[in-house]
Structure formats: C-alpha cells, structure tokens
Amino acid sequence: MSVHPKEQRIILKYADEPGYTPDIDCYMKNGGYEMLKKAVGMEKQAICDEVKNSQLRGRGGAGFPAGVKWSFVDRKSGKPVYMVCNCDESEPGTFKDRQIVHKDPHQLIEGIIISSFATDCAKAFIYIREEMPKGAEILNQAIKEAKEKNFVGDDILGSGYSCDIVVHRGAAAYICGEETGLIESLEGKRANPRIKPPYFPAVLGLYMCPTIVNNVETLCNVLHILRMGADEFAKIGRPNNTGTRIWCVSGGVKRPGYYEVAGITLGELVYDICGGPKDGRTIKAIIPGGSSMKILKSGERFTGKDRDGNGYDWGIEDIPLDYDGIAAAGSMSGSGGMMVLDDSVEIPVALANLMAFYSHESCGQCTPCREGSLWLKKITTRMVHGQARPDDVDLMKSVADQIEGRTICAFGFAVAWPVQSYLAKFEDEFREFAERHSRMGGDRTAAKELACNH
Amino acid sequence: MEEKENLITVNIDGQDLQVPPGMNMVEAAAILGKEIPHYCYHPKLTIAGNCRMCLVELGMPGRDRATGEPMVNKDGTPKIMWMPGPAIGCGTKAAPGLHIKTDSPKALESREAVTEFLLINHPLDCPICDQAGECTLQEFSSSHGRGYSRFIEQKNVKPKRTRLGPRVTLDDERCVLCSRCIRFCDEVAGDSVLGFTDRGSYSTLTCFPGKELANNYSLNTVDICPVGALTSTDFRFKMRVWFLKETNSIDFETSVGVNTVVSAREGTIYRVKPRRNDQVNDTWMPDSGRELYKQVESDDRLIQCTIDSLATSAVDAIAKASECLQGGGVAIVGSGQCSVEEQFALKAISDGIGAKGVYLVARYGKDDGILMSVDRNPNVRGALMAGLVNDLPDEQLGELGAKIDSGEVTTVFSVKEDLIAGGLTEDQVGKVKIIYLGTHENTTSSLADVLIAGLTQFEKSGTVINQQFRLQKFSRVVPGPGGAIEDLYALATIQANLSGESFPSTVGSLWKQIGTEGSVFEGISFQSLSDQGELLDGSAFEHFSFREGKSLHFEPKKEALAIE
C-alpha cells in the first residue's frame, strides 16, 4: 500500500509495510522496545515533564492535554494508581485504534508500559471492545511475548518496577468508551457513567483508586515523544495541536481510509489524499470527528478571530485539520472519524440512522438522554416512513435542547449536537423532506430502505 | 453574615444560609422551606444523580485568573460566576460561597423538561394506579409539568405485574429508573438482587436470574419507590390512600422500637409503614413488623371475657380476678410486650398483694444487624424501669414451676404470656388458679379460670422503652372488639379493688403519677412526649448483660458482646 506524500506517518510508520507482522521479533527488528529501555533509566518525573511539554492532547475525543491529566492523579491517598487504555473505539466512523492493535500491538504495549512507569501505576488494563475479538487475541499474544522478554511483568528490565497488563473485553456497548462507564464495566458492573464530582477517575477511579484513562493513540504517542524529545514532537502540527493524528475518512470520497497527517487542512485531506467526491457527486456536508460531532456544511463560511486576535474566513476546505481549527469552525475533532456526506445523502435519513444508534446505545441512566434519544428516534423514523408532521422540526430541536448539558456524561451532547446542527444547517431540507414524505401516495420505498433497520 | 464554628455560608436564591460543609443542596434548600424536586435522591442512600429533576443553577465567587484575587461587582459584592449548564442539587455539596438558584427560568425549564421526558413513556392512567394520591411523579407533574403532551408516538411496552418476591409486585411501565430500590438492596438490606437489564428507554428493573426479592426488608423498596412501580402485594388495590387515616405507632417485634405509621379506614387497618426517626430506624422497617396489624382481626382473637369458660362481662371478669388475687399464694407473669403504663399498674398490684414472684418471659431471636435485635420483646427495659422486675428475664419459667410444685404458689396472674410456651407443664398449670389477661387464644387462655380479653397495640395508646432507653409512644389506631377491655383499665380497676383506693386508669392520668415520682421519668408527660421519643437515663442498668448485638443505631456495651 502506498502512502500519500501528504501523510506523515509516525504511529503507523510500519503498520502497512509489506512483511511487517505483529510479532515481537518484527517489532524489535525495527527498533521496538528501545524507548522502554531508555525510559526505565530515566526519572519518572522527567518522562511526565516531557509529555507535558510536548502538549500532547488526548486522541479519544475531548482532546484534553495528556500530561495535565497525568498530573491530576491523587498521590496522597496512598492507594495504588491504575492505568487504563481505552480501546473501546466505538464512535461511529472511527477505526484508527483497530489498525494499531491489529498491525502493531507492541507499539501500544510499549507505550502503556512507559506511561505506567512514568506515572507509577500498579497495573495496566486494556479495555477492548467486543467487536475486536481478533484484536484481543493479538494483544494477549503480544503481552505474552513481551512478558517472555521481561518488557511486561515483574521487575521490568531490572528496574525494580513491575507492571502487568490485563486485556479486558467489553460486551458491545458504546457507553463503555466513556471513561467512567468504562471503569464501571471493568469492575464488572453495568456501564453507567459516574457522577463527577465526586468520581473523577484521577481520584476515585477503578476500584475507587486513582486511575488514568488514555486512548490507544495517545499512549502510542508517548513513545514517540520520548524518542523525538518534547520539543521536536511539538514542532509537528500547530502549537497546542502537536503531533500527528490518524483520521478515519468514510463515506462519499474516492479513497476512504485512515490517514496519519499533521498540519494540513480539511480540504487537503478530503480532496488531495482521499481524492474528493465520487465521480458525478459533490460533497454536501462533512461530520468531522465521529458521528456525535456537529456537522459542517459545504459552502458555509466560517469566520471569527483566533487566539492571537487574527481574523479568519474559511470555506469548509480551508479549515485547519486539528483540534483548534475544527473547534473554530464550531465543531470538534472528536475521535478523528470523518464522515463525508455527498449529495446522494438525504440529511433527515442520515439523522434517523444516527438517532436509531444513539437511542440503542443510551445507557438509560439519566432521564433526558434515555427518554429524549428514543423520542428523537421515533420522530425521525416516523419522518422517513412518510408520516412527518409540520411541527416535527421544531419539536426535534426543542427535545435536543432539553437533553444537551443535562446528563451525567457527554452522551447527552452526542445525541443533541447532531440534531441541533443538522436542523440548524439543513432546516429547509428537513421541511421539504417532511412535506414530500407526508404526501399520500408518494413513493416511499427508497426512503424506507435507507431508514434505520429497526 | 457571621461564620459560626464549623458552618459555612451558602446562598440559595439570594438568601444566605449557614450549613455544615458537605451538606447537599436538596437538604440545604429544605432548611429554607424550599423544595428542590427529586426522584432518585434519598437522604439515607448514596447519591445516584440520575433522575435530573433536581437541576439548579450553580455559581461560585469568581477569581481573577491572573492575580488570583476575588472578583467583585461595581458595588463591591463578590462577582458570582454562574456555570453555563445546570447542575444536580443532590450531588452539589455545600462549599464556602456557593450560590444556587432553584427558581430561575433555567432551573424551572429543566424541571419541566425532565417531567416531560418522564411522562412520555409512563402510562398516564393515574385513576387506576395504586400509587395515585401518594405518587411523586403525579405531584411533580402537576407542579412542574407542562400540562399537555407533545408526544404522539407509541409508548414503550414493558412487563406488568411482575412478582419480584413474596411481598413485592412490580409494574415496569411505571418505573422511572431512579435506582432507589437497587441502592437500598445493596446498601441497607445487604441483599443485592435487583438490577436493570436492557439499555436506554427499554431499561427494565428486574431480579437477578434465579434470585428473588425476599429479604425481610423488601417492602422498604415499595416505600421509597417514588411511583407506582413497586407495590406491596398485600396492600395493592385494597384501598385508595386518600381515605386512609394515619396514626403514629411503634413496631412491637423487637427491642429496637422501629417507629411506624399505621394507616386505617373505618376501623380497619390496611398497612403499616416506617416513620422516619434518624436516631432509631432512619426510614426503614422490617417486613415482618408490617404483618403485625393482621393480629387485630385474626381468627384466634379473644373477643369475650370468661369466668370458668363461660362468657361474661368485662366488669364481672375484673371483679372475679380481683377476688382471686386476694387469696394469697399469687405469682405474676408480666410481659415485655406490655406498655410501660401497664407495667407500672402491674407493679402496684404485685406490691399490694405481696406476690410470691414476678416473672417475665424472655424472647430471643437472631440478630440481623439492621433492625431485628436479639431481644424480641419491645419493652423489657420498661419492666426494669417500672420496677416490675429487677433482673433480665429468663426464657423459661422454671422457678415459677418449682414454686407451683412446692405449693407455694396457688394462683398465677398472667398478662399476655402463655405459661405452657413459657415452659410450665400442663400438669403444673392444672394445679393452680389461672387469671389471664391477653388478646389471643392459647393453652393458657383455654385453661384460664378468669379470662380478661385485652387489646392489641393498635387498639390502645401507651409507651415502650427501646434498647437505647428511648421512651417512645404509640397511639390507638382502631377501636378494639366490643367484648374486650383496655389492659390498663383492667389492671387499674383490679388495683383499685385490691387497695380500696383509686388508681389512674388512663395513660394520661397515670403519667401524672409516673412523672412526679422523682424518677428518671420526671418531667415527662404522655402528651408532651415527642414523636421522636425521649432518651432516658439508663445508667442504673449498665451492669445488666443485655443481649442485643450491633444494629442500625445501637452499639452494644463491650461486656454484652463478650457474652455473645
């Protein structure tokens, strides 16, 4: 597989190389575990400082600075600290962690052990989603190999530091990607996210002990920060958006897939790397960071002032492809799952599909999310089945507003944002769609086929 | 506002209030008489924060990011930085300077939204729901709801009439998934059998596979259920709650003295529920205590006084009993089931006739560490404090048996206690004259020469003293059967007959005597005794080896533990 010249592969450097296998010999032949050997000779705080100085931001969704997260860990309680690798990659449109786990598992293991060593964690866990059975097998095999070489387990490389890694498989629930829900699930309970305060993972996490929860890609980056040095790492990308990011592009482009890039624009990714829309199609809208993020519409102008006070005026293709760039355009880079909707997609149908997903995945704990998500599903399903009503658009907006920001976890936002942004940007299409599909005798087969399957 | 010791100042709707640090905002607002509506929050359970009904606006005094100095408004007051989204009142703990708004447009709108969400899949059939009239959802829908529905879709369908256990029936469609019952089972009953299955709006409360909600505290889940989901199998659809008249009472099962409230209509009792007393039972009670009301109308109830098994009036029975007691050779078997007042009256009788012995029958059971103590008599301490007995009772009346065999005792006056169950043989019972004052048939009542039909705890008023030496009162709920007579009246009349002097025959008048004797009861009257009870000085009994183990709010003495 050829790598596009605009790609900048660091984490996926070897993953797709011909002949590269997930076993430890192949990994070590390519310089693997050298950083662990270096790390165990370093001061723990020095590694933490490097991560902090690198400005590495979490790759899971919220984009919180990883070094800062590590520094929040409660060291006064005297309880053991746990490291949890969040590999419950369940945001629709995201498939980057899967590449790492399947093709280069030792990179993740090395990243976890270095991070655990730096933060003095007693034990590390990899919470892997149910839908990656092969990934769990590969990880278990890799951990076994690493243990044989004393990279994992007791007295790692004679450093006196011991850390085991446990692979825990989920049971196919989206909410397990939420860190406190993940912790509950890891404890063997129903994955109901916890209230914060008081249950901040850094203080009261797994088994009520301080816990660090990091995404797969974030932990892999730690390894490269150590290799390159924080300053060198920080040169990749824009300040405050350092390092590469793996973007997963799906939908209406010629070459969908995963691309590790830094410092480019959304247009460069979609048009240059992914080849633009399929022949005869135009791009209608882009969901930038996983299905819960607000949609960006083609032809929209994004204006404002950045941190330094400089004004910007972007079209959709000019948006810098990083945390701050997409945030400036009113959305979020989220998990890096970019979905391109071309002009064959009817936005109300896309929303109905999404609502079917979210109503199915709401944990059912908080009233607004539990009831609101199913209500929205019922409205959107009814719309695509040709029974729309004139006031549905206003009702959906009102319901979404009643969910947003009123729940324990961010799932409430994940339900509300698509509805709010789709309605705000495609209100005419919704009204027209409702009008067209409520006419008796109209051909509704196509809409039904596209609609959610239950 | 001046800061008192250990208190901090928070501001609720513009009103400053001093509260202990860490107090949650639902409780703090209640101090000001403001209700923050809630479903999942319960004062005696952990915070779940899932119903989202108690959303309020939250703000803290701002600090300048650069200097760290407190920010001030133009008029010099601290500038409050309000959070963009609402926060739950139950999960917000008091911190210095915390500001909340419970009645701002945003807070009210949040409540209206949650109410709408709770109602969209809830059956709107209050008229046929058993919870109607005492349903939190019904009340809050009326006070915080929109008043009309915007929901035109199909409602979810869930199981109706699920049997969760021998005493609890569940209607899943009415469940608002507040998880109070689950938390109760986990945290209080120590019997984790409840949980949710399925996700989202299809979440369903159920028992774990192969388990049932059968513990002795299962009906507390019905009490704390804010809606008509969990219902008492015994009570459901028996009576509309607004017809019920409620009377405060005490659970007579054990020495814990659980505070209860008994609901009755037109002379019939329908249910017994716990009454909150943070010093005794919090808000809980055992299931077994809720069954006690059934003794009122049970088939073996004594409803007629007799002399030599022939029906007679209470007046005649009392006169005959007085006559028998004057004959000498009398032993008295009192009871830990009697009220303090009855024990005082019995003590007077015993002193007057120079009884050959006064006995109680001890009842011991297994301690469950919650609200069922080892001592299953509600008022042994009452008998001690009334001076009726001077030591802890035995489980058997062996000493009395010996006295009967030796001929020392020829008449036994038993109040509420079955002598056979107390360990006497039928032969021994046959040798003596029996006077029995009781409520239910047993061997003693059938052998009694004089039988006085008395009243159950639900038909009379009085006081009992629990394991903490807390004097607690119970009140008459329903009138007794026509042929029965109030125990205290019977005892007082007997004493009056024996002594030739009047003896107070009502609880109120007797307390005038008890309260002026310079004893630990001094200054107490039945009328003034609070519903939460009054702690008495039990130091005179410190050397006794009471058998109670550790229960909810009772730590036993070390010596007592050593005996266990």
Interface residues (C-beta under 8 A of the other chain):
Chain A: A173 R190 N192 I195 P197 S359 H360 E361 S362 C363 G364 Q365 C366 T367 P368 R370 E371 G372 S373 L374 W375 K378 I379 R382 R389 L395 S398 Q402 G405 R406 T407 I408
Chain B: I47 A48 G49 N50 C51 R52 M53 L55 P84 G85 P86 I88 G91 K93 S110 A113 V114 E116 F117 L118 I120 N121 R150 F151 I152 E153 Q154 N156 V176 L177 G195 F196 D198 R199 G200 S201 Y202 S203
